[in-house]
Amino acid sequence: MGKMWQGKYELRINQWGVGNGGFHSQSIHFQPLDRNPVSEAGVGTYLRVIYDCGSGRSKNPRSCLYRAVADMVDEMPPGTNVDLLVISHFDMDHVNGLKLLSEELKREGIRVDQIWTPLLSRIESLYAVMAFAGQDDNDISEYVHLVHNPIQVLAELFPRAEVRTISPNPEPIPLVPIEQARFGDGFDDGHDDEEVTLGVQPNGPGLTAKVSSVKSRKFESLWEFQPYVIESALAGSAAIEHEARALLGKSLDEATIDDLVRFSRDSTLWGKFHSAVLQHHKAARPESRTSSSRTGANLSTLIVYSGPVSPYEWCCHRAGWKALSENPYSVPFAPAWLGTGDAGLLAKSDVEGLRSVLTQSRLDRVGFSSAPHHGSSRDSGSPLWHALPNVKWVTIEADNSHGGVAHHHPHSSVVAELMGRNINLHYAVVGNDFKWTDRRHR
């Protein structure tokens, strides 16, 4: 087997301070290096990912998001694009900035190549409309269009992007074995035709960044983006489907955009539907749900893992990725990031599902994570943070930088749990951006 690719990367993580909402971006710059003498070869390749784009619960985003999007675009080097845009879920505060993002990117000639969204059932579409109906600015027709047909709307906003719906899948995502991550006679004979590209993983649902050389028929996998979907607790409720049919006068599959708009403007209709949802959750046993998360506005959520395929090769003095208590001879921070959206990860069974699919090996590599659902006490707890033994920074997307009780975001119990584990917290309140740069070479 040939020598591994010689180079370095610079990972920049930005959790933009937009308060209660979500706007995350990260870029990874892969720079090849010549060996003798060690020097940069060419300009390298950038990969960029965006996770959610929204702020506040109105149809229009708050002004802080305009500033954050503009700053992100300003930081993008000329000629780069957005390789992957991920919609974690369809709550208004995570998607009301998509039109703004589309306009800003188009203005600068920046395209989006791929989009991931979770599967949105008809029950969830109706619930999403209900959750944001009755506002002062209750003309939410654009939002209704989005939740009724997200693929079409996203394709219109980002015309050159491939839109992909990610369905729940309990199958473990295989790790890329070292002997399969590299092919050819090595990367020690120049970088003239080397290229880093992002493509579909052959044996899994995610994307893998791979450096390759057509001339010498060599390649190596460098980075991976892996999805995991937590289903809404509304999934599979026959009682709610029956109630929705009675209210709409037709099945959910037959519901049109006009039906959803009418529903959003009729307080009697969505009031009755809300009562049915509450009754469903009171009657359902926790162990019978697909997720232990509360119902609230929690819809199916797409979690994303972003990290090196073989991180120990970037840090040769560390013998694999284990909990720091087991292996204290570690680099300062594990290199991977986990985006959690509004996922319900409170119960041990929920975390076991996450662990089963992403594998504990990947979770061991996570050094940065967002707190599920803005730090809600109903969506995270000890099982999650125990499964992330090397996490050092957790961001909380909320409107205040102190914990509270009841439905407060963040909840004081979540703050206490994280502080008790000596995890650094960053409150991404309005204007308080989290920025981290991680540089490594091999």
N, C-alpha and C positions, 0 to 999 in steps of 0.2 A: 504494500500500500504506500502511495506517495506521500510526500510531506504535505502538511496542512497549509492552507492559504496564509500568506504572510501579510498582516495588515493590522489596522486598529479601527475601533469604532468610537463614535461619540453619540451617546444617547441623551437627548434633551426631553425632559418631562415637564409639561406645563398643565397645571390644574388652575384654570383661570378663575379669578375671584368674581363670580357672578351671583353669589348668594344662593338662595334656594333655587336650584336648577342643576345644570350640568354642562360644562364645556371643557373638554380635555383634549389636548393635542400632544403628540410626541413625534420627534424626528430622530432617525438613526442615520448617521453618516458613516459609511464604510469607506475607508481610505486604504488602498493597497500600498505596501511598502517594499522598496527594493532592499536586498539583503546586504550587499557589500558596495559601498557603505550603506547603512540604514538611512533611507530618505523616502519622502513621499513620491509615489509614482502616479502622475495624473491628478485629476480633481476628485476622484471617488464618486460614490453614488449615494443619493439621499432617498430614504423611505419616510413617508409621513402618514400618520394615522390621526383621525379625529374621532372622539367618542362623545356623542350627544352634542346638542347645540340648543340651549334654551335657558331662560331665566324668568322667574315669576310665573304666576298662574293665570295671567291674562292672555288674550289672543296675540298681543304684540309683546315682544321681549322688552325687558327693562334696558335703560340707556347703557348700563354697564356692559351689556353683551355687545353692543355696537363697538365700544372701545376695545373689548377683548378680541373680537373678530378682526378688527382693523390691525391691532398689534400683531396678531398671529400671522396675518397675510404679509405684513411688513417684514417679519422675520424670515420669511421663506426666500431662499436663494433664487435668483432668476433661473427660469427653465425647469423648476421642480413642480411636481403636481401632488395631489393628495392620492395616495395609493389605496387607502381604505377609509371609508366613513362608516361608523357603526352607530346604529340607533339602538340604545339599550332597551327602551320601551317607549310607549306612546303617550305618557303623561305630558300635559301641555308644557310644564316647566322644563322638559327635556327636548322638546321639538319645536317650540315656537320661534326659534331662531334659524330654522333651516332655510327659509326664504331669504333672510338676510345673508346667510352664509353663501347661498347660491349666487346672489347678486354681487357680493364682494369678490368671489372667485372668478366669476365671468368678467368682471370689470378688469381684472388683472390677467386674464387669459389663462387661468389655472383650471385644469380639469380634474374631476374625480374619476378614478378608474373603477373602483368597486364599492358597493354598499352592502352592508349586512343589516338585516332587521330580524327580530323574532317573529314567529308566526302569530298573527293576530286573529283570534277567532271572532265570529260574529257577536257572541255574547260580550267579549271584551270591547269590541267596537261600540256596542250600545252602552256599555258601562262607562267607557271613556267619554262619550258624549254627555251622559248624565252627570258625570263628575264635574264637568266644566260648564254645564248649562246654567242659565239663570244669573249670569254675571252682568255687571253694568254694561259691559261691552259685549252683549250676548250674540253679536253677529259672528258666530264661530263657523261659518260655512266652509272656510278654507280648512279648518281643522277637521270638520266632518268629512270632507273629501279625502283628507289624508288617512283617517282611520277606516274609511270605507274601502279605499283601494290604495294602500300605501305604495305598492309597486309602481302603479301608474303615476302617482303624484311625484314620487322620488325620481322617476325616469324623466319627468318633465322639468323638475328643478335642476337635475344634473344629467343633461342629455347624453353624454358619452359614457356614462357609468353603467356597469353591469350590476343590476340589483338582484340580490340573492336572499331568499327567506331561509332562516335557520330554524329548523324544527327541533323539538326536544329529542335527544338521542342518548340512551343510557349506556351505549357501548364505550369502553375505554378508548381514548385516543392514543395510539401507539407512540412511544418515544422513537426517535430516529437513532438506531444503533450507530456507534462510531464507525464501524466497518462499512455501513451503508451510507453514511453522510458524506463520504469522500470517494471520488473515483478518478483514476488517471495516474500519471507519473509524478504528480506533485506540482507545486506552484512556485518553483524556484528559477524559472527560465524567462522571466519578463511578464509584463502585464498588458501587452499591446492590445489584445482583443478580449480581455476579461470584462465581464459585465455582471452586475448584480441585478437580478430580476425577482419579482414576487409572483409566485405561481401556486396553483392548487396542490396541496399535499397529496401524493399518490394513494396513501393508505389511511386518510383521515379527512375530517371536514374543514380543516384550517388552511392557512396559507403559509408558505415557506419561502424565505428569501434565500436565493442560491447564487453563488458566484460560479460562473462557468466560462470556459474557453472553447470556442468552436474549433479552432485550429488544432489544439492538442487534445481535444475530447476529454476534458477534465472538468469536474464540478465539485462543489462542496456546499452543503447546507449550513447557513449561518444563523438565521433568526426564524422564529415562528410566531404566528398569531393563531390562537386556538379559541373556538367559541364553546360556550356551554349555556343552555337555556333552562331557566327555572320557570315552570309553568305557573300561571295564575291559579289561585285557589278556586276560581270560578269554573275551571275546566271541567267539562263533563256533567254539569248540573242539569238534569232533565227538568227539575222543578222551575228553574229560572227560564229555561227555554220555553216551557209551557206558559209561564206568565208573560214573557215577551211576545209570544204569538197572540195571546189574548189582547194585549195592549195595542199591538201593531195591526192586528187583523190579518196577519200572514206569518209564514215562517221566517226565521231570521235569514235564511239563505235567499229568500225572495225580497228582502228589504232593500229599498233603493236609497240613494242619497237624499231624495226628497223626504222619504220616511224618517230618516235620521234627523234631518233639519226640523221637521215638524215635531219630532220627539223632543229635540233640544229646546223648543220654544213653548212646550206645553208642560207647565209645572205639575199638573195633575198626573200626566203620564209618567214623567221621570220620578215623581214622588212615589208612585205605586211600585215602579220597578226597583227603586232603592229599598223599599220595605221588603220586597221579595228577596233581594240580595242579603239583607240583614238576617232575615229568617233562615235563609240557606245556611249561613255561617253559624247561627245559633244551634241549628239542628245537626249539622255535620260534626262527626267526631274528628278530632285533630288527626288521628292516625289514618283516616280515610281520605284525607286531602292529598293532592299532588304536592302541595307545599304547605308548611306550617305558618307561612306569613299571614299577616292580617289581610283582610280584603281591601279596605280602603280603596285608594286608587291604584293599588298594586296590580299591574298587568304582567303578563309574561315578560320576563327580563332576560336579556342577552348579556351574559358575563363574557369578558374577553381576557385572555392571558397573552401577554407579550413578553418574549424573552429569548435569549440565545438558545440554539439547538443543543450545543455542547458547552455550557458556561464554564466548566472547569478548564477547558482549553484556553480560555481567556485569562485565567488566573491559575497559572501552573503550580503555584505553591500550595493550593488547596486540594486535598484529596477527596473530591466529590462534594456534593451539597447535602449536608446533614444539619440537624439542629445545632445551634452554637454550643449548647450544653454538652453535646457529644463530640463536637469538633471545634475547639476554640481557635484553632489556627486558620482563621478565615480572613477574607478580604473585608474592607469596611462595610460594604453593603452587598447584599444579594442583588443581581442585576435585573430581575424581571418585575413586571407591573401587572396588577390585577384590577380590572375595572368591574365594579359590582352593580352599578345602576341602582334599582330599587329591589334587588333580589331578596327573597326571604331566606335568610341563612341563620335563623335562630336555633332551630332544633338540630340535634346531632344527626338525625336522618337526612336533613337537607345538606349538611356539610359532607356526609358520607357519599351522597350523590355527586357532589362537586368533586370530591377526592377520587371517586371511582372513575369518573370520566377524564379529568385532567391529569390524574395520577399524583401521588404524594411527591414524586420526584420533582414535578413542576412546581407544586405548592411550596416545596422547600426552597426554591429559587426566588420566591417573591420577596422583594425588599420594599416595594411600594404598593399600596392598595388604597382604594377609596372605601369609606365606611358605607355599608349598604343603607339605602334610603335615608340619606342625610343624617345618619346617626340615630335612627329610630331604635328604641329598645325592643321593638317587636320583630326586628329583622336581622339582628346579630347578637352574638353572645360568646361565651367562653369556647364552645366547640369550634367556631370559625377561627378565632385567634390562636387557639391551640394547634389548628391545622396549618397555620402560617408561622412556623417557628422562627423564621429569620426576617420577618417584616420589621422595618425600622421607621417607616413613615406612613401615616394614615391621614388622608385628606378628608375633611368633612365639609360638604357643600350645603351651607345653611346661612340663615340671615343673621345669626348672632354667634359670638365666640364664647359662649358659656352654656353649660348644661342646664336642663330644666326637667320638669316632671310631666306626667300625663302624656299628651301628644306632642310634647316639645321636641324640636329638632335643633341641636342634638339632645338626646336624653342624658341626664346626669349619670345614669348607671353605665351607659356606654363609654362616656368620658372617663369615669372612674376605672372601668375595666381596662381600658387602653393605657391609662397612666400607670395603673398597677403593674402592667407588664413592661414598663419603661419604653413604651412606643412613643415616638415623637408625633405630635398632632399638629396639623395645619388646618385652620378654619378658613375655608375659601369664601369668606364673606365678601361683600361688594368691594372691589378694588384691591383685595389682598390675594394676589396671585401666588401660587406655589410653583417654583421653578427649581429644577434639579438637573445637573449635568454630570454624567457618568462617562469617564473615558478609560478605555482599556486597550491593550495591544497584546500581540503574541508573535 
